[in-house]
Amino acid sequence: MKVGLILIGDELLSGLRQDKHLPQVMSFLKARGLALAWVRMIGDDWDLLLQTLRETLQTDDIVFSFGGIGATPDDLTRQAAAAAAGVKLLRHPQAVALIEGRFGAEAYPNRIRMSELPDGASLIPNPINQIPGFKLQHHHFVPGFPNMAWPMVEWALDTYYAQYFDTTPPIEQRWTLHSVQESELIPMMEELLRTFPAVRISSLPSTVERRKIDFGIKGRAADVAPAAAWFTARMQAENVDCVPQA
């Protein structure tokens, strides 16, 4: 299972606003034993937004999309999501009720547009102003405003994906390798990942001292232990000076 983010808005690419969602969502995921796999940042461009959503809707990835679900002409996300999924944009009865309840007669003629969602979408509650986001397949569309978006993201995670949570923190073992070049370790690294696919590795050559590498193996304790034993035995067999880090 992969989790991705789509960050939408010309203001992000121009530097007018700085994105705050990425580090916050990473924190939400980490607290639940999940990790972010990818991020895309795109402007208010219909063709690019449509292309992006067509690609991501074809995957099983859990995707959170921020921005572009309002009622102004530059808010294109609702329409693009419907087009990408090949469904109509329809007024969602519950969204209509929420918007009318919030704004009364002032919901018309413009604010009510925010109730027009892709056919088959379900609502994501907004605890700040009651104007909902929406879920379409494994995609979750929320406003760009952090105070609204962040509780909506947490609600979606806890409501739909609790079965994937793993609150057991990952561990990492690291070693300092001497008298070896990184290129010489590539066959070993490839074999390690084939043999122990549940772990991740990192190899950081020193920029100061030649033939010195900071090497790590990360994952669940039950996965790291056998991978670490295999790695240290391999280094010993290849006469590589391998010093465990504290």
C-alpha positions in Angstrom: 0.0 0.0 0.0 1.3 3.4 -1.0 0.2 6.8 0.1 0.6 9.9 -2.1 -0.1 13.6 -2.0 -1.3 16.0 -4.7 -0.8 19.7 -3.8 -2.7 22.0 -6.1 -2.4 25.7 -6.7 -0.5 28.3 -8.8 0.3 30.1 -5.6 2.5 27.2 -4.4 4.5 27.1 -7.6 5.0 30.9 -7.7 6.1 31.0 -4.1 3.3 33.2 -3.1 2.4 30.6 -0.5 4.6 27.9 1.1 3.2 24.4 1.4 2.5 23.3 4.9 0.7 20.0 4.2 3.7 17.8 3.4 5.4 17.8 6.8 2.1 17.6 8.6 0.8 14.6 6.6 4.1 12.9 7.1 3.6 13.3 10.8 0.1 11.9 10.7 1.3 8.9 8.7 4.3 8.3 11.0 2.1 8.3 14.1 0.1 5.5 12.4 3.0 3.4 11.2 2.6 4.5 7.6 4.9 6.4 5.3 4.5 8.7 2.3 5.5 7.2 -1.1 5.2 10.2 -3.4 4.2 13.8 -3.8 3.1 15.8 -6.8 2.7 19.6 -6.9 0.8 21.1 -9.8 -0.7 24.4 -10.7 -4.3 25.3 -11.5 -3.9 23.7 -14.9 -6.9 21.7 -16.2 -4.9 19.4 -18.6 -2.2 18.7 -16.0 -4.7 18.1 -13.2 -6.8 15.8 -15.4 -3.7 13.8 -16.5 -2.5 13.5 -13.0 -5.8 12.2 -11.6 -6.3 9.8 -14.5 -2.9 8.3 -13.7 -3.4 8.1 -9.9 -7.0 6.8 -10.1 -5.7 3.8 -12.0 -3.6 2.8 -9.0 -4.6 1.4 -5.6 -2.6 4.2 -3.9 -4.3 6.1 -1.1 -4.2 9.7 -2.3 -4.8 13.0 -0.5 -5.4 16.0 -2.7 -5.3 19.5 -1.3 -6.9 22.5 -2.8 -9.2 23.5 -5.7 -12.5 22.3 -4.4 -14.1 25.7 -3.9 -16.6 27.6 -6.1 -14.3 30.1 -7.9 -13.3 29.7 -11.6 -9.8 28.6 -10.6 -11.1 25.7 -8.5 -10.9 22.8 -10.9 -10.4 19.8 -8.8 -14.0 18.6 -8.5 -14.5 18.8 -12.2 -11.2 17.1 -13.0 -11.8 14.3 -10.6 -15.2 13.5 -12.2 -13.7 13.7 -15.7 -10.7 11.5 -14.8 -13.0 8.9 -13.3 -15.4 9.0 -16.2 -18.4 10.0 -14.2 -20.8 12.9 -14.1 -20.6 15.9 -11.7 -23.8 15.9 -9.7 -25.2 17.8 -6.7 -24.6 15.6 -3.6 -27.8 15.8 -1.5 -26.0 15.7 1.8 -23.5 18.4 0.6 -26.4 20.5 -0.5 -28.0 20.2 3.0 -24.7 21.2 4.7 -24.1 24.2 2.5 -27.7 25.4 2.8 -27.5 24.9 6.6 -24.3 26.9 6.7 -25.3 29.8 4.4 -29.1 29.7 4.1 -30.3 31.7 1.1 -26.8 33.0 0.5 -25.8 29.5 -0.6 -27.3 30.4 -4.0 -26.3 30.9 -6.7 -22.5 30.4 -6.2 -21.6 28.6 -3.0 -23.9 25.7 -3.8 -21.5 24.8 -6.6 -19.3 23.2 -3.9 -22.0 20.5 -3.6 -21.3 19.4 -7.2 -19.2 16.3 -6.7 -18.3 13.3 -8.9 -21.1 10.7 -9.0 -20.4 8.0 -6.4 -18.4 10.3 -4.1 -18.8 10.2 -0.4 -18.3 13.1 2.0 -15.4 14.0 4.2 -16.7 16.1 7.1 -15.2 19.5 7.7 -15.3 20.4 11.4 -14.4 24.1 10.8 -17.1 25.4 8.4 -19.1 22.3 7.6 -18.3 22.5 3.8 -17.3 18.9 3.1 -14.5 17.4 1.1 -15.1 14.2 -0.7 -13.8 10.7 -1.2 -13.7 9.0 -4.7 -12.2 5.5 -4.7 -9.0 5.8 -2.6 -8.7 9.5 -3.3 -9.6 12.1 -0.7 -10.1 15.7 -1.7 -9.9 18.4 0.9 -9.5 22.2 1.0 -6.1 23.9 0.8 -6.6 25.6 4.2 -4.6 23.7 6.8 -7.0 24.3 9.7 -9.7 22.5 7.7 -7.6 20.0 5.7 -5.7 18.5 8.5 -8.5 17.2 10.7 -10.2 15.9 7.5 -7.1 13.9 6.6 -6.9 12.4 10.1 -10.6 11.5 9.9 -10.2 9.8 6.6 -7.1 7.8 7.8 -8.9 6.7 10.9 -12.2 5.9 9.3 -11.0 4.0 6.2 -7.5 2.7 6.8 -7.1 1.7 10.4 -6.5 -1.9 9.3 -3.2 -0.7 7.9 -1.9 1.0 11.0 1.3 -0.3 12.6 2.2 1.6 15.7 5.3 -0.5 16.4 8.1 1.9 15.5 10.6 0.7 12.9 14.2 0.2 13.9 17.4 1.0 12.1 20.8 -0.6 12.4 23.8 1.3 11.0 27.4 0.5 10.4 30.5 2.4 9.3 32.3 0.5 6.5 36.0 1.2 5.9 38.3 0.4 2.9 35.5 -0.2 0.4 33.9 1.8 -2.4 30.1 2.0 -2.8 30.2 0.7 -6.3 31.8 -2.5 -4.9 28.8 -3.1 -2.7 26.1 -2.8 -5.3 25.8 -6.6 -6.0 25.5 -7.2 -2.2 22.9 -4.5 -1.8 20.8 -6.0 -4.7 21.0 -9.5 -3.2 20.1 -8.1 0.3 16.9 -6.5 -1.0 16.0 -9.6 -3.0 16.5 -11.8 0.1 14.8 -9.4 2.6 12.3 -7.3 0.6 10.6 -6.0 3.7 13.6 -3.9 4.7 15.0 -0.7 3.3 18.7 0.2 3.0 20.7 3.4 2.9 24.2 3.9 1.7 25.9 7.2 2.3 29.5 7.5 1.1 31.7 10.0 3.0 32.4 13.2 1.2 35.5 13.7 3.3 37.2 10.4 3.7 37.6 8.1 0.7 36.5 4.5 0.9 34.3 5.1 4.0 30.5 4.4 3.9 27.7 4.9 6.4 25.3 2.0 5.8 21.9 1.3 7.3 19.1 -1.3 7.3 15.6 -0.1 8.4 12.3 -1.9 9.0 10.4 -3.9 11.6 12.6 -5.5 14.2 11.6 -9.0 13.1 12.7 -8.1 9.5 15.9 -6.2 10.4 17.4 -8.8 12.6 17.9 -11.5 10.0 18.9 -9.0 7.3 21.5 -7.5 9.7 22.9 -10.9 10.4 23.1 -11.7 6.7 24.8 -8.4 6.0 27.5 -8.6 8.7 28.3 -12.2 7.7 28.6 -11.0 4.0 30.9 -8.2 5.0 33.1 -10.5 7.1 33.3 -12.9 4.1 34.4 -10.1 1.9 36.9 -8.8 4.4 35.2 -5.4 4.7 35.9 -3.6 8.0 32.3 -3.2 9.4 31.9 -1.3 12.6 28.4 -1.1 14.3 27.3 2.4 15.2 25.9 3.1 18.7 
